[in-house]
């Protein structure tokens, strides 16, 4: 530990020194470069004034000037260069970036780096009143070349800093480790050390207490075990090699229907079914096994495992798991698959039949339009069915749903009523919208489908000349959407099933009413997605009211 602390301190110090040195160097030379550029721009004003006043006299006087001065004619030829022995050997400068910029804007600048000398040259050009271009340039050593030149000094400074850091790290490490070396482990809580070590000392203290109170701790563990098993919803049984019960929980007795104490009794007296007996017998033979058990209307799975000691079976553990809901879900899945197959097969059979009649030219010319209309209607039903199935699937998987946003239920209900206006008019049904603008946070796509389905059902299952009332209300506690109709109503015995997929109260009239049988299922799933509650109140022959209720803070 001491070496690790010492080494880490040294590494951190070295990294900090190297990083700070590099950053300071870069910042310094960037500032140097900016200053050189500023000075060249300032000099250009003085040089331009001097050239305009004295021209050749001034240029002759600055041949040894540190900054390179170049005078370029309007055609790009060089008329003067303070660093060139023969200006005629210089190439045309017309297309140099800084020259082009000066001709266009009055001034221009450019920086070019030498590939061989690791140097870069800054050029600044200005357009003089006589049409010539004055260019000043100066070579600046790059950050890298200057940095390499400073490496010996940096190494020396770093070495001194590292040496100082090692001395300080050694001193600080000893100070940090000293209180740890002086710990009194017999009385851990009496030590006054770092807060970070307090959890360790607490654990040591607890360990000492555990060792001192082994018997009490074992009794506590036994109590905890009993508490856990008693609060398990699964049944739990431990039996010995003779099938006598050694331990059990209340759930096991409740599942098996025993009202008296079962301890020291044979477990086979609790249930005499073949599957239960097989589970126990196989476990006592050393075989892990699973069995299905039916008790009244509920279904269970038995998990029986052997208990071994020194390669010998001395008992068995039996866990009884209630799988009724899982079995019901599997049953619903099979029913859903069968219903989907049936609902898809019916329109497809009609489409296939009508198409075959037309294909084989059996239909009369005047009947083709009628058959085409039938095909179109069945296709629309099929598309609607597939669309509803996809919506339900998306709600189940929570995919393909728009992001939540504030949605005005009143405007959404108004839009749904307008879309259903023609359907209501055909049956002479009056639709009224009550309430005011009320916002909920949710998916507009799902909410629109929910409201539309409720209004659509209220029209479909209404009586001729009936009425539908859509109401949107809110208070400090709740937001409510009501859809009420004066329709045929639902028998009380079937209200619980109307939200099931493909369930229809009156299957004999499902063909003429239309729909996919998934509308209320979508409403139920949509409400669950939004954390809302759906309440259905219906009286057969009088009408139905469906309410969706959100908490106000939703």
Secondary structure, DSSP 8 states (H G I E B T S, - for coil): -HHHHHHHHHHHHHHHHHHHHHHHHHHHHHHHHHHHHHHHHHHHHHHHHHHHHHTHHHHHHTTT-SSEEEEE-TTS-EEEETT-S-GGGS---TTSHHHHHHHHHSEEEEEEE-TTTSEEEEEEEEE-TTS-EEEEEEEEE-HHHHHHHHHHHHHHHHHHHHHHHHHHHHHHHHHHHHHHHT--GGGGGG----HHHHHHHHHHHHHHHHHHTHHHHHHHHHHHHHHHHHT-SSEEEEEETTSBEEEE-HHHHHHHT--S--TTSBGGGT---HHHHHHHHHHHTT--EEEEEEETTEEEEEEEEEEEETTEEEEEEEEEEE-HHHHHHHHHHHHHHHHHHHHHHHHHHHHHHHHHHHHTT-S-HHHHHHHHHHHHHHHHHHHHHHHHHHHHHHHHHT-S----EEEEHHHHHHHHHHHTHHHHHHTT-EEEEEE---EEEE-HHHHHHHHHHHHHHHHHTS-TT-EEEEEEEE-SSEEEEEEEE-S----GGGGGGTTSTT--S-GGGHHHH---S-HHHHHHHHHHHTT-EEEEEEETTTEEEEEEEEETT-
